[in-house]
Amino acid sequence: MRKLLAALLVSAALAIADAPSAIAIRDAKIVPVSGPIIPNGVVVLRNGLIEAVGANVSIPADAWVIDGKGLTVYPGLIDGLSNLGIPQAAAPAATAARTGGRTTTPADPIAAMIASAAASPVIRGPEDRPQTTSWITAADQVNPSDRRLETFRSAGYTTAVTFPMTGIFAGQGSVIDFAGEKSGQMVVTSPVAQYISMRTTGGFGAFPGALFGVMAYVRQIYIDADHYKQVKDAYAKNPRGMARPEYDRALEGVLASPRILLPASRAVEITRMQKFGAELKQSVILYGAHEAYKLPETIKLPVLVSLKWPEKARDGDPDEIDTLRALQLRDKAPSSPAALAKAGVKFAFFTDGIDRPADVMTAVKKAIDAGLTPEQALRALTLSVAEIFGVDDRLGSIDKGKIANLVVTKGDLFTEKPQVQFIFVDGQKFEPVPDETPQNQGGAGARRPTGGVE
């Protein structure tokens, strides 16, 4: 037994001794995004961070060296809005929620809570707090066992801004990296934003049963939150002789969110949500933006563009004649990113429930074919996401001191079949695994965050 223990200790010591204290990729094409391309450079990684990058960087003596000849190094890709890392649970058909004219099935860990609420007495007004779980934080829901993490990591994604997505005030998002044995090791920062949809209850006589009811409810929540904060501040300043305010976790969650996400896919929604956000006096990010091509010059807020371009329903009636509006939307939606770029609007991409990374790249190429440059597309998948959520000091580009999230490819990232050689997340090296996801966009477990309003 002692001999076996000694052998195990020796093996562990050798493994530690063999583990490189630093990694250097040399003679590679480096695309920092934050600056000009380095045709033949070196990137040095140490302790999960980028130690050095440049054309004339000395390679440390203790570094494990990777020959980068013929390879290109990009920053790790970032999904700007998803529920990656939050395992998907099956939900009964009875809990289907109406979302912007589409019927989808709630499939995240919060769905049971909403289903339970649906079975309770009919909601009569905002005081009943319908479909509100604002206090829930994605960081508390993240599970490293979500198999989608490995699937997307293999395609070059290293990070996601992930959210609970059930309800009107669904909860607070967190930035997570796709590596770590524990959820705490995955979280980069939290919270970063509150996810808000414009979903109605769908029940007869229930509140809110229409779009303007939802907007009135959201407005009331922020009025209540402002009053709640004032009372708390007054009590904290001089509690003597004053009844202490009752703790309200829903309003605590609202106040803890540094910014909010509002759904705006159609042109009318973009205009409406910009005005609504100004009324709420919140830092706002719009998401959806398929009709942004119609009015890019009027958009004054950062935008997350859905890569799930409008398509004809695969199970629809083949003899049904499409409307002119539907045909125009399918044709023009991929041009929205180019229109936003031309107008100087800060924008980034999100996958919007697309299951297969290959389909994501196909969608990005559609935007490129519609006028977006490859450089702008790469930025929308990396640095722009980080800037929108205020984490560009640590993510989104290949710069000294930032988190060592990289994707190394043979050839261009936007080729028909990009050849990912390996991926680094927090400095850990991973090799891609085959994509075994069924060839369809979305899926039974996928939640669509577009959340359009009517």
C-alpha positions, 0 to 999 in steps of 0.5 A: 500500500505504501509503495502504491501511495509513493508511486502515486505521489511521484506520478503527481509530482511529475505531472506538475513538473511537466505542466508548462508554467507558460505557453507561447505561440510563435510565428503565427498570424495574430488578429488582436481586433484592438489593433492592426494585424501582426503577420508574424508574431508571438503570443505568450500566456501565463497563469490564465492571462496574456503576458505578451503579444507582438512581432518581437516578443521574447519567448520565456525559457520556461514556456511550452512553445507551439509552432504557429506557422500557417495558423491564425490567432483570434480572440475567443468569440463571445455570445452576446446574449444566450443561456449557454451554461444553464442546462436545459430542462424539459418543460410540459406543453402546458407551460408554453409561453407566448413570445412576440406572436410565437409559441415556445416552450419554457426550458430553463431551470426557472420554468418550474417557478413560472409554471407554478405561478400559472397554476396559482390564482389569476394575477390581477395587477402589478402588485402580484408581480407576474412573471418576475424573478429579477433576483435570480442571477445566471451565475447561480444557475451555471453548470459546467456539465452543459454539453453545449459549452463544449460544442460552442467552445470547439467552434471558437466560442470561449465566453457568453453573456448568459441569462435566465430567460423566463418571464418579463423580468427574467433575471440578471445575466453573467459573463462566463468563460467555457472552462472550469470544473466548478461554476465559480471558476467559470464566472468572469463577472456578475451581474451585468444586465437584467433581461426583460421581455414583453411577454403577456400572460396569455390568460383571459382576464389576467394581468398583463394581458396585452403589450401595453399592460406589460409596458405599464407593469415594467414602468410600475416596477421602476417607479416602485424600485425608485421609491424603495431605494429612497426609503432604504437610503433615508432609513440607512441615514437615520434609522432612529424613530423610523420603521424599517422598510420591508425587504423586497427581493424583486426590487433588490434584483432590479436595483442590482442590475447595471443595465437592462435589455429590451426586445426590439426586432421590428422597426416600430419596436426599435423606436418604441423601446428607445423611447421607453428606455429613456422614460425608465432612465436606465442604461439600455441595450436593444436586442433583436434588430432584424429591421435595423436596416430601416432606420439605423441613423435613428438608433442611439443605443447599443444593439445586440443583433440576432443571428437567427435570420428570418426564414420560411417555417420548415414545417409550414404549408408549402403552398402558402404564399408569403407576404411581401413584408415577410419576403422583404424581411428575409432578404433585408435582415442580414443587411442590418449589421452593415447598416448599423456599422455605417451609421456608427451604432455600437452593435454585437452579435448573439446566437439567439438559440441556434444550436449548431455553431456551423449555422452561426458561421453561416449566418455571419457570412450572410451578414458579410455577403450583405455588406458587413466587412469581415473585420466588422463581423469579427469585432461584433463577435468579440470586442464589441460584445465586451464593450457593450457589457463593460468587460473590454478591460479583460475580454474581447481582444488579444492584449497584454494583461487580458484573459487568455481566451484565444481561438487558433485556426488554420485559414480564415475564421469565416471560410466555408468550413473554418478549421479550428486547431485549438482553443484557449480558455483562461489559458487552458488548452482545448482541442475541438470535438466533432459537432454532433448537434442535429442539423437544425436551428434551435431545438426542443431545448432552445430558448429564443431570446428575441422576445419581439413585441406586438 
